[in-house]
Each structure stands twice: as structure tokens, then as C-alpha cells.
Amino acid sequence: MRAPNEALIVIDVQIDFCPGGALAVAGGDEIIPRINALMDGFAVKVLTQDWHPADHSSFAANHPGAAPFSLIEMPYGPQVLWPVHCVQGTDGSAFHKALRTDPADLVIRKGFRATIDSYSAFFENDHKTPTGLEGYLRSRGVTDLTFVGLATDFCVAYSAIDAARLGFAVTVLEGACRAIDLNGSLAAARKDMIAAGVRLEA
């Protein structure tokens, strides 16, 4: 068992992000056995869950004529338009059935505000609106975070960078993550994580 000040943060291991899902990440389900095995080693375990209303502004389908994976400008900055995914209460929004969810102390839902996307487990994409995760971790005495899940170059990277900026010691286990790699996004995310002080491990 790791020290009580260490937490495992499992990002968005949901049906829609796994093979066969609406926004499938290649090999997304391959990381689940390792994540399940990691859970017993951490005193604090948090799962995040993408949780969008059907009218979410990040869905290409809600912008007539827009193609999935195109880029638009939102009040908070550039926004990738995604295929409809992880709509609240749908099968695709559920955690993958193979993922152990019972050990989790907390499930943080994000992306539920229709007008703003939320990649990070800590803030909406305006980088100002908090999810409440920081306060929870501080109240549990957590100082060190290990991130795993989907996808490396979006929700994992955004979460890890925000955590490092908040003063946590942060490790991303790349072997327990998978990436979308959209137009070089994985290389950019790795560079940004390293610059923020995130430790990348296999």
C-alpha cells in the first residue's frame, strides 16, 4: 500500500471512449486490467466521468454544418467539436463494465454545463470554474497524484497539468493511458505536461 497522501485518479474509462463507443480511443479497454490492479495500492481513489447534456456546445451535431473534430472559437478559447458522446444516462456514459468501480471513494462528473466543455478533473475549460476535486483531495490530506485513463492527450493531460499548477506532485502512467492523437495532440500534450512538471512514467 502506498502512503496515505497518495491518490489514484482514473480519468473517463467509459464505454463511449472504448472500442465500439461513440468516441472510441484505440486500445482504450486494454488499460483496464492494469488500472484495476493499481486500485488496491492506493488509500484514495477517484474516478472521473464525462457527463454531457444532449445539447452540449462541444458536440458537432449541435453546430449545423460543422464536422466532427473541426475547431471553433468559444468564449473560453478554441474548442474541438466532438461526436456526440457520454450523454447523461446513456449506456455510453457508463463506466466500462470491466472497470472496478466499487473501490472508488469519489466519482467526479464533468462536462455537465451545456455551454462549456470540461477536459480537466479540476476545472472547466475556462480554467476558472472548479469541479471541487481540489478541495476534496486537500481535505483527505493528499499531496501526490497518479493519473491513468482516457485520453492521454486531452482529459488526462489537462487534469495532470492543472494538478501540477495547483501544487500537487503529479505522475502520469502512460502505459495505463491511451491517446486520441488528433493532429499531433499527443506530442503536444506530452511536451506541455513535462513543462508543467508532470512526471511521465511507463
Sequence and secondary structure as in RCSB ss.txt:
>XXXX:A:sequence
MRAPNEALIVIDVQIDFCPGGALAVAGGDEIIPRINALMDGFAVKVLTQDWHPADHSSFAANHPGAAPFSLIEMP
YGPQVLWPVHCVQGTDGSAFHKALRTDPADLVIRKGFRATIDSYSAFFENDHKTPTGLEGYLRSRGVTDLTFVGL
ATDFCVAYSAIDAARLGFAVTVLEGACRAIDLNGSLAAARKDMIAAGVRLEA
>XXXX:A:secstr
   TTEEEEEE  BGGGSTTSTT  TTGGGGHHHHHHHHTT SEEEEEEE B TT TTBGGGSTT  TT EEEET
TEEEE B S  BTTSGGGSB TTS  TT SEEEEE  STTS   SSSB TTS SB SHHHHHHHTT  EEEEEEE
 IIIIIHHHHHHHHHTT EEEEEEEEEE    TTHHHHHHHHHHHTT EEE 
